[in-house]
Amino acid sequence: MLDVSSLLKYSTAVKMQKNTIVIKEGAQMPYSMYVILSGTVRVVKNYGEFNQTIVATLSPGDFFGEMSLFLLKPRSATVITAEECVILEINQSNVYEVMENSPQMLYTIVKTLCVRVDALNSRVRGDLTITTP
């Protein structure tokens, strides 16, 4: 979980209504990551199609969009608000300043990515136990 209070001076907070698409699968721009301040979002593969799958539900303190920001690749999923949300946007122009001034955020991102890779490895191996931070 991120301490978002220090991030407010380096990012933009946006209030979003329920069922708002924050990012769309396949989109290339903007290259930003987002931190949830309030509310929840759903991460969905194949949004709006017959094989739509909710792959995660994220809540305050969680973040998403980091892969696109750091790898400059198209979005791998659609993220839609499940309720009214306030979300911080960290973009290319301020991500280095955020990281420099919030080492805790950098640590949290690295730890979360490691947990996600470990969970993926467990699924590939067929393990049923997945640990979270």
N, C-alpha and C positions, 0 to 999 in steps of 0.2 A: 504494500500500500504506500502510495506517495504522499509526502507532506507538500501539499499544493500551495500553501500560503506564500512560500518564497518564489513560486513560479508566476504569480500574478503580475509582477512588474515586467516580465519578459514575454508574456503571452496575452492572447485575447480571449476573454470569456464570452461565450455566446449562449443565449437561452433558446432552446428548441422545443417545439411542441411535440406531443406524442405522434408517432408514425412518420417522423421526418427522416429522410435518408441523409445521413451524415457523409458517408462515402459510398460510391457505387462500384461494384466489382468490375474490373477492367479499366476503370478510369485512370488516367495518367497524372492529372493535375487536380488540385494543388498537391505538392509533396509536403504533407503536414502529418503530424501525429496529434492525438487528442487525449486529454485527461478528463475523466468524468468527475465533476464536482458534486452533482446531485442527479438522482434519477438512475435509470438503467437503460442499457442498449442491448440489442441482439446482433450477433454476428451471423450472417446468413450466406450460405453458398447457393448460387442459382436462384436468387431472389425473384419471386414472381413466376417461376416455372413450376412444372408439375413435380420435379424432383428437388424442390427447395428443401434445404436442410439448415436448421439452426445449429451452429457449431459451438456457440458460447453465449452466455448472458453475462454482461459486465456491469459492475456497480461502482459507486463512488470510490475514487482512489485508483481504479483500474485505468489502463490506457490501451489505445489501439492505433493502428496506422503507422507504427514505427518501421515496419519492413519497407513500405513505399518511400518513406522519408529518407532512410539510410541507404537503401539500394537503388533508389530512383527507378522503381519498377511499377507497373500498373497494379492497382488494388487487387488483392487476392480474394476479397469477399465484400459483400454489401453490409454496412452497419446502419441500423435503423433504430430510432428511439422507441423504447417500449412504454415510456411515459414521458411527461415533461422533464427536460434535462437542462442542466447548465454544464457546458463542456468548454475546457480550455483548448485552444488551438496553438500548437507550437510548430512554426514553419521553418523553412530552410534558412531564412534570414536571421532567425533568433535561436536556433537549436544549439549552436556552439556556445553562445552566451549563457543559455540555460544550463548546459552541462557544466560549464566552467564555474558557474555560481551556485550550482546545486549538485554536489558530488553524490548526495543521497539519492537523487533522481537517477543518476547514471548507474549507481549500484543496483537500484530497484529494477531498472530496465534490464540490466545484464542478468540479474537473478531470475526475473520473470521469464526471459527468453530461455534460460537454461532449464527452467521447470517445464516450459512448453516443449522443448526438444526432448527432455526426458520422458514426458507423457507420450509424445509421438513414438519414441523408441519403444516404450512399453507396449503400445498398441501394435506396433510392427512385430514385436516378439510374442504378442498374445498374452502378456501379463495383465492381470486384472487390478493390481494395486498401483495407484498413481499418487504421489505425494505432492502437496502444494506448499508454498512458502508460508 
